[in-house]
Amino acid sequence: MEKPGETAGTVLVAVPGGKGLMSTLAKHGFRVRSCKNLAELIKRFDRSTDAIVLGETTLIPSKMRLLAKALARQPPWSDVPVIFLAKAGRQGKKASQGALQILGDANVLALPPPLRIIALLSALRAAARTRRHQRAVRDLFEQREAALASISDAFSVIDRDWRYTYVNKRVLELTGKRKEELIGHVIWEIFPEAVGSEFYQRCHRAMETQQPDRFQVFYKPWGRWVDTRIYPSSDGLAIYRADIGEMMEQQKRLRESEQRLHVAEERIRLALEAADVGIFDYYPAVGVIRWSDRCNELFGLPAGTKPDYVTYLNAIHPDDRHIIHETIREVLSPGSTGHYEIQYRAIGVADSQERWLEEKGRVLLDDAGRPARFLGTILEITERRLAEDALKKAKQDAEDANRAKDQFLAMLSHELRTPLTPVLMTIASLQRNHDIPDNARRDLEVLRRNVELEALLIDDLLDLTRIAHGKLELRNDAIDVHASLNYALGVSASDLNEKQIKVQLDLAAKEHHCWADAARLQQVFWNIIKNAVKFTPARGQLRISTRNDAEHYIVIDFTDTGIGINRELQPRIFDAFEQGGSGVTNRYGGLGLGLAISKRVIDLHAGKISVQSEGRGTGATFTIKLKAMETSLLEGPAYPLDHDGSAEDSAEILLVEDHEDTARALRRMLENAGYQVGYASTLASARDLAAKRRFRLVISDLGLPDGSGLDLMGELGDSGQLRGIALSGFGADSDVAAAKAAGFAEHFTKPVDWERLRHTIHRLLAGRQASSTSPI
């Protein structure tokens, strides 16, 4: 059988002037390849060659040695014949003898002169037949190699001199040897540690008795259990070794499992007795129940009672008997696993005591699919149910208390914010008076800062509550981080100037815009700057720098020369109310909420905030990382916080506010800004004013004596011609959402910042005017 792609019956001929010979061989069906010399013949020599024909003139000794080497490299199954065409005379005989001597053990045939073509043809046909047999042997050998190599276990063959004649790949893997180290070598010399072992003795016995053997042993060199089979023959031994480590381990585990099962059964019996668990068997066909004395105790029956199903059912609380009937229907329905676990109340037959019981069981079916047996356990869980009920009540009480706390904080915020609004408005109004002396102006600035600080502390308390409940939400927009930093510095300018802290700005980030909540990000920057001012001695330094990293983050560093942070405190510095001990709190004040809120805000922006300090007296560096917009298309601040425009032609504004001080201050500010103000302190008076005058904007408190500003906006906003701004001491997200749903364009939480309110009024009036003059 020929290999795919091979050419059988090829004869290589190197006979000078042998064209006639070549033609004759071709006519008789041989594939002939003419070679100019031995070098070309050697180059063409391969497994498809059937024979080599050489003329005497080609028998150059140096080339013949190359041919001898090529012949020696043939695989074991191959033996290509070499045919010499000898010449007559003493010289021809001498040349032939020299060639035979060089080729040594090669298959050489010398045809004596004169050349008879029939003799050459016979020799070539014999060579072709021999080559076909050789290739068949090759195929069988390769098939055997493939079959033996496919054996997943170790297989080897040893001759009668104890030398390896064959090993498969698994033997090499297990022994860690190369094939060249095993084939032809004595097994006991390669593995001297095996001499005298059980394997050694059994191999010798099989060789002597010619009887096969099989045994299992733990083979230490391989570190595993091995099933060894020895098959002797007249040529030696075939040894098959299978790894049975997994099987032996399984048997070991099985024995251990059986032992554990026995122990477990005994433990279960003892545990059931110790745990006061009752055991039962119920046979529905005859209505018989067999259970332990513990079950009699649980159902209030005398010891030794042999109950039936009716006795069992009557002992269950009437309101819970439906549980039994529903469970039986469920476990007998198609697709059920047959297992169940239920809880119900039992009323003691003798003592009338109510107990909570937990029953676990399963149903066994007969061959017809009918229930043949119920078996399971019954455990009293009265104390557990009482504890669960108590826990549910405690949880409900805690939730009620939490809601009450939130309501209290919201109400406290409202009550604290409302008085601050007229204070801020009055301060803002007085600051616009150019006639007041400088010392009074400085006092007003002190008052303003402290009022704003109180408002921020209230915001921190509410933000902490939102964070605890996961209700802190962001309103993101495109933000210029550099503008936000500059604004935060502007807000803190008076504090920085008061302590003569030198500020160094290094805003090197080229990508300095990000998608963020402007107000929340502003809050974070202000908190960190405020901390730097608080903990940095007079005439200290604050350096604020920005840069971009390779991942398009904007990195913001705030480095101060303040008191620093101890290393053990740094992991807790972002925890709520953490200020580094009572000494720090007593000296510097504050609630310790700013950094905790800042971290949560940065987390919500998918950013990172961290702190680095070498310890006390070394200052600190707070670092914030935010994902930057990869292309900066914005210029300047992303949101304006001030506006220099004037009032829109003395527009009429309806102001609805029941707090007199707030109303007085806000009304004066609006009128000084050039607006015509209609004032109402109740919902009813606001309706009357709206019916008499044509207002372009309403600014209304939400909590009014006779109703809500939400109702007012709902009525006045139906025409679509009136915009609204809500004022409220309640600043929760739900409050803002309710205001927007009622039709208010904006929501301000008290105390109200006049500059922001003024800008918002101008924007809303300008927007309304533009929309009213736009073509439809």
C-alpha positions in Angstrom: 0.0 0.0 0.0 1.5 3.3 -1.2 1.5 6.4 0.9 -0.6 9.3 -0.5 1.5 11.5 -2.7 4.3 8.8 -3.1 5.5 7.6 -6.5 6.1 3.8 -6.5 8.5 1.9 -8.8 11.0 4.7 -9.4 14.4 3.5 -10.6 17.4 5.9 -10.3 19.9 5.3 -13.1 23.4 6.7 -13.2 24.9 5.0 -16.3 26.9 7.2 -18.7 25.6 6.8 -22.3 22.7 4.7 -21.1 20.0 6.3 -23.2 19.2 3.0 -24.8 19.0 1.3 -21.4 16.7 4.0 -20.2 14.4 3.6 -23.1 14.3 -0.2 -22.7 13.4 0.1 -19.0 10.7 2.6 -19.7 9.1 0.3 -22.3 8.9 -2.4 -19.7 6.8 -0.2 -17.3 9.5 1.2 -15.0 9.6 4.9 -13.9 13.1 5.8 -14.7 15.0 8.9 -13.5 18.3 9.5 -15.3 21.1 11.0 -13.1 24.2 12.6 -14.5 26.4 11.4 -11.6 26.2 10.1 -8.1 25.7 13.5 -6.5 22.5 14.0 -8.4 21.4 10.4 -7.7 22.0 10.9 -4.0 19.9 14.1 -4.1 17.0 12.3 -5.7 17.1 9.3 -3.5 14.0 9.1 -1.3 11.4 6.6 0.0 9.8 6.4 -3.5 13.0 4.8 -4.9 12.6 1.1 -5.8 16.2 0.5 -7.0 19.5 2.2 -8.0 21.3 1.2 -11.2 25.0 2.3 -11.4 27.5 2.1 -14.2 31.1 1.3 -13.4 32.4 4.6 -14.4 30.3 6.3 -11.7 31.9 4.3 -8.9 34.1 7.1 -7.6 35.1 6.2 -4.0 34.4 9.6 -2.4 30.9 9.7 -4.0 30.3 6.1 -3.1 30.9 6.9 0.6 28.2 9.6 0.4 25.8 7.0 -1.2 26.7 4.6 1.7 25.7 7.2 4.2 22.4 7.9 2.4 21.6 4.2 2.4 22.5 3.9 6.0 19.9 6.6 6.9 17.0 4.5 5.6 14.3 3.6 8.1 14.3 0.0 9.5 11.7 -1.2 7.1 13.6 0.1 4.0 16.4 -1.7 2.1 16.7 -0.3 -1.4 18.8 -2.6 -3.7 21.8 -1.2 -5.6 22.6 -2.9 -8.9 26.1 -2.6 -10.4 26.6 -3.0 -14.1 30.1 -4.5 -14.0 32.5 -4.3 -17.0 34.6 -7.2 -18.3 38.2 -7.6 -17.3 40.3 -7.3 -14.3 39.7 -3.6 -13.9 35.9 -4.0 -13.9 36.2 -6.7 -11.3 38.4 -4.6 -9.1 36.0 -1.6 -9.3 33.0 -3.8 -8.4 34.9 -5.2 -5.3 35.8 -1.7 -4.2 32.2 -0.5 -4.4 31.0 -3.5 -2.5 33.5 -2.9 0.2 32.5 0.8 0.6 28.7 0.1 0.7 29.3 -2.6 3.4 25.9 -4.1 4.5 23.9 -2.4 1.8 21.7 -4.5 -0.5 24.1 -4.7 -3.5 23.8 -6.8 -6.6 26.5 -6.9 -9.2 25.5 -8.1 -12.7 28.5 -9.6 -14.5 29.3 -8.7 -18.1 28.1 -8.9 -20.7 25.0 -7.1 -19.6 21.8 -9.1 -20.3 18.8 -6.9 -20.3 16.6 -9.7 -19.2 18.7 -10.2 -16.1 18.5 -6.5 -15.2 14.7 -6.5 -15.8 14.3 -9.6 -13.5 16.4 -7.9 -10.8 14.4 -4.7 -11.0 11.0 -6.5 -10.9 12.3 -8.4 -7.8 13.3 -5.1 -6.3 9.9 -3.6 -7.0 8.2 -6.6 -5.3 10.5 -6.4 -2.3 9.8 -2.6 -2.0 6.1 -3.2 -2.0 6.5 -5.7 0.8 8.7 -3.3 2.7 6.1 -0.5 2.4 3.5 -2.9 3.6 5.7 -3.6 6.6 6.1 0.1 7.1 2.4 0.7 7.1 1.8 -2.1 9.6 4.6 -0.7 11.8 3.2 2.8 11.6 -0.3 1.5 12.4 1.1 -0.4 15.4 3.0 2.8 16.5 -0.2 4.8 16.3 -2.2 2.2 18.2 0.4 1.9 20.9 0.9 5.7 21.1 -2.9 6.2 21.5 -2.9 4.1 24.7 -3.4 6.6 27.5 -1.5 4.4 30.0 2.1 3.3 30.1 3.1 0.5 27.7 6.6 -0.8 27.1 8.3 -3.9 25.6 11.4 -5.5 27.1 13.5 -8.2 25.4 14.9 -11.3 27.1 18.1 -9.3 28.0 15.9 -6.8 29.9 16.5 -4.1 27.3 13.7 -1.7 26.2 12.6 -2.2 22.6 9.5 0.0 22.7 8.0 2.7 25.0 5.0 4.9 24.4 4.6 8.6 25.2 3.0 7.9 28.6 6.1 6.0 29.8 8.2 9.0 28.9 5.9 11.3 30.8 5.9 9.1 33.9 9.6 8.4 34.0 10.8 11.9 32.9 13.2 10.2 30.4 13.8 10.7 26.7 13.2 7.9 24.3 16.9 7.6 23.5 17.6 7.1 27.2 15.4 4.0 27.4 15.5 2.2 24.0 18.3 -0.4 24.0 19.1 0.1 27.7 18.6 -2.4 30.5 15.6 -1.5 32.7 17.4 -2.4 36.0 20.4 -0.2 35.1 18.1 2.8 34.4 16.0 2.2 37.5 18.2 0.6 40.1 15.8 1.4 42.8 13.3 -1.1 41.4 15.8 -4.0 41.9 14.3 -6.4 44.5 10.9 -4.7 44.5 7.7 -6.6 43.9 7.7 -5.4 40.3 11.2 -6.9 39.9 10.3 -10.2 41.3 7.1 -10.6 39.3 8.8 -9.6 36.0 11.5 -12.4 36.6 8.8 -14.9 37.5 6.8 -14.1 34.4 9.9 -14.5 32.3 10.7 -17.8 33.8 7.2 -19.3 33.9 5.9 -17.6 30.7 2.7 -17.0 32.7 1.0 -13.5 32.6 0.7 -11.6 35.8 -1.4 -8.8 37.2 -1.1 -6.9 40.5 -1.7 -3.5 42.1 0.9 -1.7 44.0 1.8 1.8 45.2 4.9 2.7 43.1 7.0 5.2 45.1 9.1 6.6 42.3 6.0 7.7 40.5 4.1 8.5 43.7 0.9 6.8 42.6 -1.1 3.6 42.6 -0.4 1.5 39.5 -2.3 -1.5 38.0 0.5 -3.6 36.4 -0.1 -6.3 33.8 2.8 -8.4 32.5 2.4 -10.5 29.3 5.4 -12.8 28.6 6.5 -14.1 25.2 9.5 -15.9 23.7 10.9 -12.5 22.8 10.5 -10.9 26.3 7.8 -9.0 28.2 5.1 -6.6 27.3 4.3 -4.4 30.3 1.1 -2.4 30.7 0.9 0.0 33.7 -2.3 1.9 34.4 -2.7 4.8 36.8 -5.4 3.8 39.2 -4.8 6.5 41.8 -8.2 8.1 41.2 -9.9 4.7 41.6 -8.0 3.9 44.8 -8.9 7.3 46.1 -12.5 6.8 45.3 -12.5 3.5 47.1 -10.8 5.1 50.0 -13.4 7.9 50.0 -16.2 5.3 49.7 -14.9 3.5 52.8 -14.6 6.7 54.6 -18.0 7.8 53.5 -19.5 4.5 54.8 -17.8 5.0 58.1 -18.9 8.6 58.3 -22.5 7.6 57.4 -22.5 5.1 60.2 -21.2 7.8 62.6 -23.6 10.4 61.2 -26.6 8.1 61.7 -25.6 7.6 65.2 -25.0 11.3 65.7 -28.4 12.2 64.1 -30.1 9.8 66.5 -28.4 11.3 69.5 -28.8 14.9 68.1 -32.6 14.4 67.6 -32.9 13.2 71.1 -30.8 16.0 72.5 -32.5 18.7 70.3 -36.0 17.5 71.3 -36.9 16.8 67.6 -39.8 14.5 67.0 -39.7 11.8 64.3 -42.8 10.5 62.5 -44.0 8.1 59.8 -47.5 8.3 58.3 -49.0 5.6 56.2 -52.0 7.3 54.4 -53.5 4.0 53.1 -54.4 2.9 56.6 -54.3 6.3 58.4 -51.7 5.1 60.8 -49.0 7.4 62.3 -46.0 6.2 64.1 -44.0 8.8 65.9 -41.6 9.3 68.8 -42.6 10.3 72.4 -41.3 13.8 71.6 -44.1 14.2 69.1 -46.6 13.3 71.8 -45.1 16.0 74.0 -45.3 18.6 71.2 -49.0 17.9 70.6 -49.9 17.6 74.3 -50.6 13.9 74.3 -49.7 11.3 77.0 -46.5 9.4 76.5 -47.0 6.1 74.6 -50.1 7.5 72.7 -50.5 5.8 69.3 -52.3 8.6 67.3 -54.0 8.4 63.9 -54.3 11.1 61.3 -57.5 12.6 62.9 -55.7 13.0 66.2 -52.8 14.8 64.5 -55.2 17.1 62.6 -57.3 17.9 65.6 -54.2 19.0 67.5 -53.4 21.7 65.0 -54.8 25.2 65.4 -58.0 25.5 63.4 -56.7 28.6 61.5 -53.6 26.6 60.4 -55.2 23.3 59.3 -55.5 24.6 55.7 -51.7 24.5 55.6 -51.7 20.7 56.0 -54.3 20.2 53.3 -52.5 22.6 50.8 -49.1 21.0 51.5 -50.4 17.5 50.7 -52.0 18.6 47.5 -48.7 20.4 46.5 -46.3 17.5 47.2 -48.6 15.1 45.3 -48.9 17.4 42.2 -47.0 16.5 39.0 -43.5 17.8 39.0 -43.2 18.1 42.8 -40.0 16.9 44.4 -42.1 15.4 47.2 -40.2 17.4 49.9 -41.9 20.0 52.0 -41.2 22.4 54.9 -44.1 24.1 56.8 -44.8 26.0 60.0 -48.0 25.9 61.9 -49.5 26.3 65.4 -50.5 23.4 67.5 -52.9 23.3 70.5 -52.0 20.8 73.1 -54.7 18.1 73.4 -54.2 17.7 77.2 -52.7 21.1 78.2 -54.3 23.4 75.6 -50.9 25.1 75.2 -50.3 26.9 71.9 -46.9 26.0 70.3 -45.3 27.0 67.0 -44.0 23.8 65.2 -41.8 23.4 62.1 -42.4 20.2 60.1 -40.0 18.9 57.5 -40.8 15.8 55.5 -41.1 14.0 52.2 -43.6 11.7 50.6 -42.7 8.2 49.1 -44.9 6.9 46.2 -45.7 3.3 45.4 -45.4 1.8 41.9 -48.8 3.2 40.9 -47.8 6.7 41.9 -50.0 6.8 45.0 -48.6 8.1 48.4 -47.4 5.2 50.4 -45.6 6.9 53.2 -44.9 10.3 54.7 -41.8 10.7 56.9 -40.1 13.6 58.6 -39.3 15.6 61.7 -41.2 18.0 63.9 -39.4 20.8 65.9 -40.8 23.3 68.3 -39.9 26.9 67.2 -42.1 28.9 69.6 -39.2 30.9 70.9 -37.8 31.5 67.5 -41.1 32.8 66.1 -41.5 35.1 69.1 -37.9 36.4 68.5 -38.7 36.9 64.8 -41.9 38.8 65.6 -39.9 40.9 68.1 -37.2 41.6 65.5 -39.8 42.6 62.9 -41.4 45.0 65.4 -37.9 46.4 66.2 -37.2 46.8 62.5 -40.5 48.6 61.9 -39.8 50.8 65.0 -36.4 51.6 63.7 -37.7 52.5 60.2 -40.4 54.6 61.8 -37.8 56.4 63.9 -35.6 56.9 60.9 -38.5 58.4 59.0 -39.3 60.6 62.0 -35.6 61.7 62.1 -35.7 62.6 58.4 -38.9 64.5 58.9 -37.3 66.2 61.9 -34.2 67.2 60.0 -36.3 68.5 57.1 -38.4 70.5 59.4 -35.3 71.7 61.3 -33.8 72.7 58.1 -36.9 74.7 57.1 -37.1 76.4 60.5 -33.4 77.2 60.5 -33.3 78.4 56.9 -36.3 80.7 57.0 -34.9 83.3 59.4 -31.6 83.4 57.5 -33.2 84.7 54.3 -34.1 88.2 55.6 -30.7 88.4 57.3 -28.9 87.7 54.0 -31.2 90.0 52.0 -30.8 92.9 54.5 -27.0 92.4 54.5 -27.0 92.4 50.7 -29.1 95.5 50.6 -26.9 97.4 53.1 -23.8 96.4 51.2 -25.1 98.1 48.1 -25.4 101.3 50.1 -22.3 103.3 49.2 -22.7 105.6 52.2 -22.0 103.1 55.0 -18.5 103.4 56.6 -15.8 100.8 55.9 -15.8 99.3 59.4 -19.6 98.7 59.1 -19.1 97.2 55.7 -16.5 94.8 57.1 -18.9 93.9 59.9 -21.6 93.2 57.3 -19.2 90.9 55.4 -18.5 89.0 58.7 -22.2 88.6 59.2 -22.8 87.5 55.7 -20.0 84.9 55.9 -21.3 83.5 59.1 -24.9 83.3 57.9 -23.7 81.5 54.7 -21.6 79.2 56.9 -24.7 78.3 59.0 -26.6 77.6 55.8 -23.8 75.4 54.5 -23.7 73.4 57.9 -27.5 72.9 57.4 -26.8 71.6 53.9 -24.1 69.3 55.2 -26.5 67.7 57.7 -29.1 67.2 55.0 -26.5 65.9 52.5 -25.3 63.4 55.1 -28.9 62.1 55.5 -29.3 61.8 51.7 -26.0 59.9 51.5 -27.1 57.5 54.2 -30.3 56.7 52.3 -28.6 56.6 48.8 -30.7 59.6 47.7 -27.9 62.0 46.7 -28.4 62.6 43.0 -26.4 64.6 40.5 -27.6 67.0 37.8 -24.7 66.8 35.4 -23.6 69.3 32.7 -20.4 70.3 31.0 -18.3 72.0 33.7 -15.1 74.0 33.4 -13.0 72.7 36.3 -10.6 75.7 36.1 -13.6 78.1 36.3 -15.0 76.2 39.3 -11.7 76.4 41.1 -11.4 80.1 40.5 -14.9 80.6 41.8 -14.2 78.5 44.9 -11.2 80.7 45.6 -13.3 83.8 45.1 -15.8 82.6 47.6 -13.0 81.9 50.1 -11.0 85.1 49.2 -11.9 86.9 52.4 -10.9 84.0 54.6 -7.6 83.6 52.7 -6.9 87.3 52.9 -7.7 87.4 56.6 -5.1 84.7 57.4 -2.7 86.1 54.7 -2.5 82.7 53.0 -0.6 82.9 49.8 -2.3 81.0 46.9 -0.4 79.6 44.0 -2.4 78.5 41.0 -0.8 76.1 38.4 -3.7 75.2 36.1 -1.7 73.2 33.5 -4.4 70.7 32.5 -5.2 71.1 28.8 -8.4 69.0 29.1 -10.1 70.8 32.0 -13.8 70.2 31.2 -15.8 67.3 32.7 -19.3 66.1 32.9 -20.4 66.9 36.5 -22.9 68.5 38.8 -21.7 72.1 39.0 -23.1 72.9 42.4 -21.8 69.6 44.0 -18.4 70.0 42.5 -18.3 73.6 43.7 -19.2 72.3 47.2 -16.3 69.8 47.1 -13.7 72.4 46.0 -15.0 74.9 48.6 -14.8 72.2 51.4 -11.2 71.4 50.6 -10.1 75.1 50.4 -12.1 75.8 53.6 -10.2 73.0 55.4 -6.9 74.3 54.1 -7.7 77.7 55.4 -8.9 76.3 58.8 -5.8 74.1 59.4 -3.1 76.3 57.9 -1.4 78.9 60.2 -1.4 82.6 59.2 0.9 83.5 56.3 0.9 79.9 55.1 0.7 78.7 51.5 -1.9 76.9 49.4 -1.0 75.5 46.0 -3.7 74.4 43.6 -2.5 72.6 40.5 -4.2 70.6 37.6 -2.8 68.2 35.1 -4.0 65.4 32.8 -2.8 61.8 33.0 -2.6 59.3 30.1 -6.1 58.0 30.8 -7.7 61.4 30.1 -8.3 62.2 33.8 -8.0 65.7 35.2 -5.9 65.5 38.4 -6.4 68.3 40.9 -4.0 68.7 43.8 -4.6 71.0 46.8 -1.4 71.3 48.8 -1.2 73.3 52.0 1.4 74.0 54.6 -1.0 73.3 57.5 -0.8 71.1 60.6 -0.8 67.9 58.5 -2.6 64.6 59.2 -1.2 61.7 61.3 -0.8 58.5 59.2 -3.1 56.5 61.4 -5.9 59.1 60.9 -5.6 59.2 57.1 -7.6 56.1 56.4 -10.5 57.6 58.4 -10.3 61.2 57.3 -13.2 60.8 54.9 -15.5 59.3 57.6 -18.4 61.4 58.9 -17.7 63.4 62.0 -14.0 62.5 61.9 -11.8 65.4 62.9 -8.8 63.7 64.5 -9.8 63.8 68.1 -11.5 66.1 70.6 -8.3 68.3 70.7 -8.7 69.2 67.1 -12.4 69.7 67.4 -12.1 72.0 70.4 -9.4 74.1 68.8 -10.7 74.3 65.2 -14.5 73.6 65.5 -16.7 72.3 62.8 -18.8 69.1 62.4 -16.4 66.9 60.4 -18.9 66.4 57.6 -17.3 68.3 54.7 -14.8 65.6 53.6 -17.3 62.8 54.1 -19.7 64.5 51.8 -16.9 65.4 49.3 -15.9 61.8 49.0 -19.4 60.6 48.3 -19.9 63.4 45.7 -16.6 62.4 44.0 -17.6 58.7 44.1 -20.9 59.5 42.4 -18.9 61.3 39.7 -16.9 58.0 39.2 -13.8 59.9 40.4 -11.4 59.4 43.2 -10.3 61.6 46.2 -7.3 60.8 48.4 -5.1 62.5 50.9 -1.3 62.4 51.5 0.5 63.7 54.5 3.8 62.9 56.1 2.3 63.6 59.6 2.0 66.5 62.0 3.4 69.8 60.9 4.1 68.7 57.3 1.0 69.9 55.6 -1.3 67.8 53.5 -2.2 67.2 49.8 -5.7 66.4 48.8 -6.0 64.9 45.3 -9.1 64.6 43.1 -9.3 62.7 39.9 -12.2 63.2 37.5 -12.7 61.9 34.0 -12.1 64.8 31.6 -13.7 65.4 28.3 -11.1 64.2 25.8 -11.7 67.3 23.6 -12.0 70.7 25.2 -14.6 72.5 23.2 -15.7 74.9 25.9 -14.3 78.2 26.8 -14.7 80.0 30.1 -17.1 79.0 32.9 -19.7 76.4 32.1 -22.2 78.1 34.3 -22.5 81.8 35.2 -23.0 82.7 38.8 -23.4 86.4 38.4 -25.0 88.7 35.8 -24.5 92.4 35.1 -27.8 93.0 33.2 -30.6 95.3 34.4 -34.3 94.6 35.1 -36.5 93.9 32.1 -38.4 97.2 31.7 -39.7 97.3 35.3 -41.4 93.9 35.0 -44.2 93.1 37.5 -43.4 90.3 39.9 -45.8 88.7 42.3 -44.0 87.9 45.6 -45.9 85.5 47.9 -44.2 85.0 51.3 -45.7 84.6 54.8 -42.5 85.3 56.8 -42.7 89.0 57.3 -38.9 89.7 57.7 -38.1 87.6 54.6 -40.9 89.3 52.6 -39.8 92.8 53.7 -36.1 92.2 52.8 -36.8 90.5 49.5 -39.4 93.1 48.5 -36.9 95.9 49.1 -34.2 94.1 47.0 -36.6 93.5 44.1 -37.8 97.1 44.1 -34.2 98.4 44.3 -33.4 96.3 41.3 -36.2 98.1 39.4 -39.0 95.6 39.5 -42.6 96.4 40.3 -43.6 94.1 43.2 -47.0 92.9 44.2 -46.9 91.3 47.6 -49.2 88.7 49.2 -48.8 86.7 52.4 -51.5 84.1 51.8 -52.8 81.9 49.0 -56.1 83.8 48.8 -54.6 87.3 48.6 -52.1 86.0 45.9 -55.1 84.8 43.8 -56.8 88.2 44.2 -53.7 90.1 43.1 -53.2 87.8 40.2 -56.7 88.4 39.0 -56.2 92.2 39.1 -52.7 92.6 37.7 -50.8 91.1 34.8 -47.6 89.6 36.4 -44.8 88.2 34.3 -43.2 86.3 37.2 -44.2 84.8 40.5 -41.8 84.2 43.4 -43.6 82.1 46.0 -42.9 80.4 49.3 -44.3 76.8 49.3 -45.6 76.7 52.8 -48.4 79.3 53.2 -50.9 79.6 56.0 -53.9 78.7 53.9 -52.4 76.3 51.3 -49.3 75.7 49.3 -47.4 77.6 46.7 -47.6 74.4 44.6 -51.4 74.9 44.2 -50.9 78.6 43.3 -48.4 77.8 40.6 -50.6 75.1 39.3 -53.4 77.6 38.9 -51.4 80.6 37.6 -49.2 78.6 35.3 -52.1 77.1 33.3 -52.0 79.9 30.8 -48.4 79.3 30.0 -47.6 83.0 30.2 -46.3 83.1 33.9 -43.0 81.7 35.0 -42.4 80.8 38.6 -39.6 80.6 41.2 -40.2 78.5 44.3 -38.8 79.4 47.7 -38.6 76.8 50.5 -36.9 75.8 53.6 -37.2 72.2 52.4 -34.4 71.2 50.0 -34.8 67.5 49.6 -34.8 66.1 46.0 -38.5 65.2 46.4 -39.2 68.9 47.3 -37.4 70.1 44.2 -39.2 67.5 42.0 -42.6 68.5 43.4 -41.9 72.2 42.6 -40.9 71.4 39.0 -44.0 69.2 38.6 -46.2 72.0 39.8 -44.8 74.3 37.0 -42.0 76.2 38.8 -39.1 76.9 36.5 -36.6 77.0 39.4 -36.4 76.0 43.1 -34.4 78.0 45.7 -33.7 76.6 49.1 -33.6 79.2 51.9 -31.6 81.2 52.8 -31.6 82.7 49.3 -28.5 84.1 47.7 -29.6 87.4 46.1 -27.1 87.5 43.2 -28.2 84.0 42.1 -31.8 84.9 42.5 -31.3 88.2 40.5 -29.6 86.3 37.7 -32.4 83.7 37.6 -35.1 86.4 37.4 -33.3 88.1 34.6 -32.9 84.9 32.7 -36.5 83.8 33.1 -37.9 87.2 32.1 -35.5 87.4 29.1 -36.5 83.9 28.0 -40.2 84.6 28.4 -39.9 87.8 26.3 -38.0 86.0 23.6 -40.5 83.2 23.4 -43.4 85.7 23.3 -42.0 87.5 20.3 -40.9 84.4 18.4 -42.9 83.5 15.3 -45.2 80.5 15.7 
